[in-house]
Amino acid sequence: MEHHPPRLYVTPDEPRALVLLLHGGRAHGLEPPSALNLPSRRMRPFATTVTRAVDVPVAVAEVRYRHRGWNGDRADPARDARAALETLLETYGPLPVVLLGHSMGGRAALRLGGHEAVRGVVALAPWCPDDEPTAHLAGRPVVLLHSDQDRMTDPMASWRFVGRAKAAGARACGVEITGSDHALLRRATVWHDLVGRVVRGVLDPARMPPEVTAACAAPAEAGYRPLLPTDLATG
């Protein structure tokens, strides 16, 4: 089965950066996403968020999965994401790329994060099994945002992932959004504010919230504890 072309949301005439959205899905499922595709709809508002936050013209696109599930060693969403990214780079040229993924899409973004074009990864409520690889993320900023009230994916697994990624050389950190949910609906303004600021900071490190920069640079330690939104200065 051929890969689907990415869905384009924002296409400036001369983009200087690319943000690729990766929505959630299921652990298993070879059927195609439904026509309604609620996980995709959940990610679409972030296209507006990043275009408003980033200081340069940015193209925003979304991966279109062939299957609803990750499907074990097949890792179908990660394969689809790589194909979408290659298509976009052929279209726009060698732009700096930020991967922004939610849930299963967060796992796919983290898996693809070692691609030479990827400047950094922002993962929202990601699915992070304890055997998920990290070595390919060395040298890159990797920011995980997760709610303490998530009942679909494990926030503690995200913080363990951050610790492993740090040990592997990634500039990784986490932010815990208390009182929210897996769907990113409760405290939505906090999610969008942080996503905008962090994506902007990945593309321009001088604009990254300094607390995130410091947390990403801190050495790996046992029992990693994430930042809270209240730890970050406004701006």
Secondary structure as a PSIPRED ss2 file (coil, helix, strand):
# PSIPRED VFORMAT (PSIPRED V4.0)

   1 M C   1.000  0.000  0.000
   2 E C   1.000  0.000  0.000
   3 H C   1.000  0.000  0.000
   4 H C   1.000  0.000  0.000
   5 P C   1.000  0.000  0.000
   6 P C   1.000  0.000  0.000
   7 R E   0.000  0.000  1.000
   8 L E   0.000  0.000  1.000
   9 Y E   0.000  0.000  1.000
  10 V E   0.000  0.000  1.000
  11 T C   1.000  0.000  0.000
  12 P C   1.000  0.000  0.000
  13 D C   1.000  0.000  0.000
  14 E C   1.000  0.000  0.000
  15 P C   1.000  0.000  0.000
  16 R C   1.000  0.000  0.000
  17 A E   0.000  0.000  1.000
  18 L E   0.000  0.000  1.000
  19 V E   0.000  0.000  1.000
  20 L E   0.000  0.000  1.000
  21 L E   0.000  0.000  1.000
  22 L E   0.000  0.000  1.000
  23 H C   1.000  0.000  0.000
  24 G C   1.000  0.000  0.000
  25 G C   1.000  0.000  0.000
  26 R E   0.000  0.000  1.000
  27 A C   1.000  0.000  0.000
  28 H C   1.000  0.000  0.000
  29 G C   1.000  0.000  0.000
  30 L C   1.000  0.000  0.000
  31 E C   1.000  0.000  0.000
  32 P C   1.000  0.000  0.000
  33 P C   1.000  0.000  0.000
  34 S C   1.000  0.000  0.000
  35 A C   1.000  0.000  0.000
  36 L C   1.000  0.000  0.000
  37 N C   1.000  0.000  0.000
  38 L H   0.000  1.000  0.000
  39 P H   0.000  1.000  0.000
  40 S H   0.000  1.000  0.000
  41 R H   0.000  1.000  0.000
  42 R H   0.000  1.000  0.000
  43 M H   0.000  1.000  0.000
  44 R C   1.000  0.000  0.000
  45 P H   0.000  1.000  0.000
  46 F H   0.000  1.000  0.000
  47 A H   0.000  1.000  0.000
  48 T H   0.000  1.000  0.000
  49 T H   0.000  1.000  0.000
  50 V H   0.000  1.000  0.000
  51 T H   0.000  1.000  0.000
  52 R H   0.000  1.000  0.000
  53 A H   0.000  1.000  0.000
  54 V C   1.000  0.000  0.000
  55 D C   1.000  0.000  0.000
  56 V C   1.000  0.000  0.000
  57 P C   1.000  0.000  0.000
  58 V E   0.000  0.000  1.000
  59 A E   0.000  0.000  1.000
  60 V E   0.000  0.000  1.000
  61 A E   0.000  0.000  1.000
  62 E E   0.000  0.000  1.000
  63 V C   1.000  0.000  0.000
  64 R C   1.000  0.000  0.000
  65 Y C   1.000  0.000  0.000
  66 R C   1.000  0.000  0.000
  67 H C   1.000  0.000  0.000
  68 R C   1.000  0.000  0.000
  69 G E   0.000  0.000  1.000
  70 W C   1.000  0.000  0.000
  71 N C   1.000  0.000  0.000
  72 G H   0.000  1.000  0.000
  73 D H   0.000  1.000  0.000
  74 R H   0.000  1.000  0.000
  75 A C   1.000  0.000  0.000
  76 D H   0.000  1.000  0.000
  77 P H   0.000  1.000  0.000
  78 A H   0.000  1.000  0.000
  79 R H   0.000  1.000  0.000
  80 D H   0.000  1.000  0.000
  81 A H   0.000  1.000  0.000
  82 R H   0.000  1.000  0.000
  83 A H   0.000  1.000  0.000
  84 A H   0.000  1.000  0.000
  85 L H   0.000  1.000  0.000
  86 E H   0.000  1.000  0.000
  87 T H   0.000  1.000  0.000
  88 L H   0.000  1.000  0.000
  89 L H   0.000  1.000  0.000
  90 E H   0.000  1.000  0.000
  91 T H   0.000  1.000  0.000
  92 Y H   0.000  1.000  0.000
  93 G C   1.000  0.000  0.000
  94 P C   1.000  0.000  0.000
  95 L C   1.000  0.000  0.000
  96 P C   1.000  0.000  0.000
  97 V E   0.000  0.000  1.000
  98 V E   0.000  0.000  1.000
  99 L E   0.000  0.000  1.000
 100 L E   0.000  0.000  1.000
 101 G E   0.000  0.000  1.000
 102 H E   0.000  0.000  1.000
 103 S C   1.000  0.000  0.000
 104 M H   0.000  1.000  0.000
 105 G H   0.000  1.000  0.000
 106 G H   0.000  1.000  0.000
 107 R H   0.000  1.000  0.000
 108 A H   0.000  1.000  0.000
 109 A H   0.000  1.000  0.000
 110 L H   0.000  1.000  0.000
 111 R H   0.000  1.000  0.000
 112 L H   0.000  1.000  0.000
 113 G C   1.000  0.000  0.000
 114 G C   1.000  0.000  0.000
 115 H C   1.000  0.000  0.000
 116 E C   1.000  0.000  0.000
 117 A C   1.000  0.000  0.000
 118 V E   0.000  0.000  1.000
 119 R E   0.000  0.000  1.000
 120 G E   0.000  0.000  1.000
 121 V E   0.000  0.000  1.000
 122 V E   0.000  0.000  1.000
 123 A E   0.000  0.000  1.000
 124 L E   0.000  0.000  1.000
 125 A C   1.000  0.000  0.000
 126 P C   1.000  0.000  0.000
 127 W C   1.000  0.000  0.000
 128 C C   1.000  0.000  0.000
 129 P C   1.000  0.000  0.000
 130 D C   1.000  0.000  0.000
 131 D C   1.000  0.000  0.000
 132 E C   1.000  0.000  0.000
 133 P C   1.000  0.000  0.000
 134 T C   1.000  0.000  0.000
 135 A H   0.000  1.000  0.000
 136 H H   0.000  1.000  0.000
 137 L H   0.000  1.000  0.000
 138 A C   1.000  0.000  0.000
 139 G C   1.000  0.000  0.000
 140 R C   1.000  0.000  0.000
 141 P E   0.000  0.000  1.000
 142 V E   0.000  0.000  1.000
 143 V E   0.000  0.000  1.000
 144 L E   0.000  0.000  1.000
 145 L E   0.000  0.000  1.000
 146 H E   0.000  0.000  1.000
 147 S E   0.000  0.000  1.000
 148 D C   1.000  0.000  0.000
 149 Q C   1.000  0.000  0.000
 150 D C   1.000  0.000  0.000
 151 R C   1.000  0.000  0.000
 152 M C   1.000  0.000  0.000
 153 T C   1.000  0.000  0.000
 154 D C   1.000  0.000  0.000
 155 P H   0.000  1.000  0.000
 156 M H   0.000  1.000  0.000
 157 A H   0.000  1.000  0.000
 158 S H   0.000  1.000  0.000
 159 W H   0.000  1.000  0.000
 160 R H   0.000  1.000  0.000
 161 F H   0.000  1.000  0.000
 162 V H   0.000  1.000  0.000
 163 G H   0.000  1.000  0.000
 164 R H   0.000  1.000  0.000
 165 A H   0.000  1.000  0.000
 166 K H   0.000  1.000  0.000
 167 A H   0.000  1.000  0.000
 168 A C   1.000  0.000  0.000
 169 G C   1.000  0.000  0.000
 170 A C   1.000  0.000  0.000
 171 R E   0.000  0.000  1.000
 172 A E   0.000  0.000  1.000
 173 C E   0.000  0.000  1.000
 174 G E   0.000  0.000  1.000
 175 V E   0.000  0.000  1.000
 176 E E   0.000  0.000  1.000
 177 I E   0.000  0.000  1.000
 178 T C   1.000  0.000  0.000
 179 G C   1.000  0.000  0.000
 180 S C   1.000  0.000  0.000
 181 D C   1.000  0.000  0.000
 182 H C   1.000  0.000  0.000
 183 A C   1.000  0.000  0.000
 184 L C   1.000  0.000  0.000
 185 L C   1.000  0.000  0.000
 186 R C   1.000  0.000  0.000
 187 R C   1.000  0.000  0.000
 188 A H   0.000  1.000  0.000
 189 T H   0.000  1.000  0.000
 190 V H   0.000  1.000  0.000
 191 W H   0.000  1.000  0.000
 192 H H   0.000  1.000  0.000
 193 D H   0.000  1.000  0.000
 194 L H   0.000  1.000  0.000
 195 V H   0.000  1.000  0.000
 196 G H   0.000  1.000  0.000
 197 R H   0.000  1.000  0.000
 198 V H   0.000  1.000  0.000
 199 V H   0.000  1.000  0.000
 200 R H   0.000  1.000  0.000
 201 G H   0.000  1.000  0.000
 202 V H   0.000  1.000  0.000
 203 L H   0.000  1.000  0.000
 204 D C   1.000  0.000  0.000
 205 P H   0.000  1.000  0.000
 206 A H   0.000  1.000  0.000
 207 R H   0.000  1.000  0.000
 208 M C   1.000  0.000  0.000
 209 P C   1.000  0.000  0.000
 210 P H   0.000  1.000  0.000
 211 E H   0.000  1.000  0.000
 212 V H   0.000  1.000  0.000
 213 T H   0.000  1.000  0.000
 214 A H   0.000  1.000  0.000
 215 A H   0.000  1.000  0.000
 216 C H   0.000  1.000  0.000
 217 A H   0.000  1.000  0.000
 218 A C   1.000  0.000  0.000
 219 P C   1.000  0.000  0.000
 220 A C   1.000  0.000  0.000
 221 E C   1.000  0.000  0.000
 222 A C   1.000  0.000  0.000
 223 G C   1.000  0.000  0.000
 224 Y C   1.000  0.000  0.000
 225 R C   1.000  0.000  0.000
 226 P C   1.000  0.000  0.000
 227 L E   0.000  0.000  1.000
 228 L C   1.000  0.000  0.000
 229 P H   0.000  1.000  0.000
 230 T H   0.000  1.000  0.000
 231 D H   0.000  1.000  0.000
 232 L C   1.000  0.000  0.000
 233 A C   1.000  0.000  0.000
 234 T C   1.000  0.000  0.000
 235 G C   1.000  0.000  0.000
